[in-house]
C-alpha cells in the first residue's frame, strides 16, 4: 500500500514550506519505510522549489504581485499535473538508459559514416564522454544522484540490521569490503549502482551475516541491501 497522490502532494508542499510537523504521523511513518513513496515526495518537492524560483523571478521582472489565492491555486494545479506525468517520465528514462546510451562499458566508435552512440571513460581524470547524434557531452563519474543522496546512510526496514562495512561516504582506492549482520534469516540482495543508476554488481545474501569484497573502477557508487519488496539500507562510496 502506497500513499495517495493527494498525500504525496501535501507532503511535498510541507517539505518546501518547512512544516512537516503538521502532517499525519501515519504519512511520516510510511515514508520512512517506503523508498518509492519517499522518492516521489522528494522529486515533487524539488520540482515545486523550481516552480517557486521561476515564479519569483517572473514577478521581479514584471514588477507585479499576483493575488495569494491565485498563486496557491496555480501551484497546486501545477503539482498535480507534474505528479501525473512523473511516472511516465521515469519509465521512458529507464527505457532510454537500458536501450543504449546508459550501458556500462560501451565506447564511441568512429567510422566513415559518422560516430556511433555510446559511452567512453577516461580513467586519468574521472570523466566520461557521452556521444549522441555526433556530439560529445562530458560528465563526471563523481556526479551525485539527487534521488539517492537524501536517503544515504539510514536503515529503512524495521528489522535489526547492523551495517558494518563500508562506512557511508567512504573514499577508497578501488577494493570495497561489504559486511553486515541481520537479526533473522531470509533472502536479501546486495546491489551496487554507478552514478548513472546502472547496476554494476549484484549478489544474493542467504545468511544472517555476510562478508564479501569487490574491486571497482573510479567513480561514485551507491549500494543497497534489500529484499524482494523492501529497502533495508542505502549507502554510497567513492573510488579515486
QUIFEN-V558488 format. One record per residue. N is the residue number from 1. SS is DSSP state (H for helix, E for strand, L for the rest). PSI is psi in whole degrees, 0 to 359 (NA if undefined). D_LAST is the distance of its C-alpha to the last C-alpha in Angstrom with 2 decimals. Layout:
N:SS:PSI:D_LAST
N:SS:PSI:D_LAST
//
This chain:
1:L:129:40.83
2:L:169:38.80
3:L:151:39.62
4:L:164:42.11
5:H:324:41.23
6:H:320:43.25
7:H:319:41.34
8:H:318:37.99
9:H:314:39.42
10:H:320:40.83
11:H:315:37.61
12:H:318:35.61
13:H:320:38.35
14:H:323:38.31
15:H:316:34.57
16:H:332:35.02
17:L:3:38.09
18:L:49:36.65
19:L:44:39.53
20:H:341:38.12
21:H:343:40.52
22:H:352:43.31
23:L:152:41.91
24:L:145:43.50
25:H:327:41.89
26:H:324:41.91
27:H:316:39.68
28:H:317:37.17
29:H:321:37.16
30:H:318:36.75
31:H:335:33.64
32:H:335:32.04
33:H:337:32.53
34:L:107:32.32
35:H:321:28.90
36:H:313:30.64
37:H:319:33.04
38:H:322:30.53
39:H:318:28.33
40:H:320:31.49
41:H:315:32.49
42:H:320:29.18
43:H:318:29.19
44:H:321:32.85
45:H:322:32.40
46:H:318:29.76
47:H:320:32.28
48:H:319:35.06
49:H:321:33.25
50:H:320:32.83
51:H:318:36.53
52:H:316:37.45
53:H:315:35.62
54:H:323:37.28
55:H:317:40.63
56:H:321:40.53
57:H:320:39.71
58:H:320:42.61
59:H:320:44.97
60:H:319:44.13
61:H:315:44.76
62:H:341:47.94
63:L:27:49.20
64:L:149:50.27
65:L:117:49.84
66:L:150:50.13
67:L:141:52.10
68:H:319:50.02
69:H:319:51.46
70:H:320:50.72
71:H:316:47.10
72:H:319:46.60
73:H:316:48.27
74:H:318:46.10
75:H:314:42.95
76:H:321:43.87
77:H:317:45.00
78:H:322:41.74
79:H:318:39.79
80:H:316:41.94
81:H:315:41.49
82:H:318:37.69
83:H:323:37.69
84:H:324:39.92
85:H:347:37.83
86:H:316:34.35
87:H:320:34.59
88:H:319:35.59
89:H:317:32.68
90:H:321:30.19
91:H:312:32.01
92:H:326:31.97
93:H:319:28.28
94:H:318:27.53
95:H:317:29.94
96:H:321:28.41
97:H:325:24.86
98:H:342:26.32
99:H:354:28.68
100:H:302:26.45
101:H:344:24.05
102:L:8:21.71
103:L:133:21.47
104:L:141:18.20
105:L:7:18.35
106:L:126:21.20
107:L:155:21.31
108:L:138:23.82
109:L:124:26.83
110:E:137:29.34
111:E:188:32.95
112:L:334:36.39
113:L:355:36.78
114:E:205:33.55
115:E:129:29.91
116:L:159:29.06
117:L:140:26.91
118:E:185:23.39
119:E:130:19.65
120:E:155:17.69
121:E:149:14.03
122:E:103:12.68
123:L:340:9.55
124:L:328:10.01
125:L:12:9.55
126:L:24:8.21
127:E:151:11.94
128:E:154:14.46
129:E:119:18.19
130:E:120:20.81
131:E:118:24.17
132:E:129:27.21
133:L:37:30.82
134:L:1:29.98
135:E:142:27.65
136:E:124:23.96
137:E:124:21.88
138:E:136:18.32
139:E:159:15.94
140:E:142:12.29
141:L:0:10.24
142:L:4:9.34
143:L:130:13.13
144:L:158:14.62
145:L:116:17.65
146:H:327:20.68
147:H:344:22.59
148:H:327:20.12
149:H:314:18.96
150:L:348:22.42
151:L:354:22.65
152:L:143:19.57
153:L:10:20.32
154:E:146:23.97
155:E:123:26.21
156:L:339:28.43
157:L:153:31.04
158:L:2:33.88
159:L:162:33.44
160:L:97:32.29
161:E:130:28.65
162:E:109:26.56
163:E:113:22.80
164:E:316:21.51
165:E:144:17.93
166:L:156:15.19
167:L:137:15.86
168:L:129:15.48
169:L:7:12.53
170:E:148:10.65
171:E:127:7.02
172:E:166:6.31
173:L:5:5.45
174:L:318:7.13
175:E:127:10.63
176:E:131:12.01
177:E:125:15.64
178:E:130:17.90
179:E:135:21.14
180:E:160:23.96
181:E:146:27.74
182:E:152:30.41
183:L:339:34.01
184:L:163:35.54
185:L:168:35.12
186:L:163:34.45
187:L:129:32.20
188:E:166:28.77
189:E:135:25.75
190:E:123:22.01
191:E:138:20.25
192:E:131:16.64
193:E:146:16.23
194:E:185:13.64
195:L:12:13.92
196:L:15:17.06
197:L:37:18.69
198:L:130:18.92
199:E:124:19.33
200:E:348:17.01
201:E:140:18.20
202:E:140:21.43
203:E:145:23.59
204:E:135:26.97
205:E:119:27.60
206:L:8:31.27
207:L:169:31.42
208:L:349:31.42
209:E:135:28.54
210:E:156:25.62
211:E:128:22.62
212:E:154:20.32
213:E:154:16.94
214:E:140:14.81
215:E:136:11.97
216:L:152:9.78
217:L:175:8.18
218:L:141:5.22
219:E:179:6.72
220:E:132:8.79
221:E:150:11.31
222:E:136:14.73
223:E:143:16.81
224:E:148:20.58
225:E:125:23.38
226:E:163:26.63
227:L:189:30.12
228:L:332:32.03
229:L:333:32.98
230:L:148:30.94
231:E:130:27.44
232:E:315:26.93
233:E:147:23.42
234:E:125:20.48
235:E:178:17.08
236:E:158:13.48
237:E:159:10.01
238:E:137:6.43
239:E:123:3.81
240:L:NA:0.00
//
